Each structure stands twice: as structure tokens, then as C-alpha cells.
């Protein structure tokens, strides 16, 4: 993709939060993780389509500053 993204840690954190929350509600680890995967994909789609799309052609320093912040 040629995009420097430093927000991976926060994206993983959101997925882990969704998994822990959904495992606590259902009590089943596998179903909770699968539901968390779907929830994380739905929450990541708007982030990728709107703000990051403007950064694809920019300098790498702009990408680092935008995704780090």
C-alpha cells in the first residue's frame, strides 16, 4: 500500500477489547473472537476509506505524523 501506519497498536487494542467484551457476554472464547473480528472489520472500514485515503500520495513524514497522532 506504500503507507506508513503507526496506528497498528491501537487497532490491535480495539480488537482485543472487542474480544474480551464479547467473550464475557457469551462465555465462549471462539464465538467471542469471531464476533470481535467482524466488529473490528466494521470499525476499521471507515477509517481506511476516509482519512487514510488522503495520505496515500503524500510524503512519508506526513503519513507518520497523521497515523501517530
Secondary structure, 3 states (H helix, E strand, C coil): CCCCCCCHHHHHHHHHHHHHHHHHHHCCHHHHHHHHHHHHHHHHHHHHHCCHHHHCCCCHHHHHHHHHC
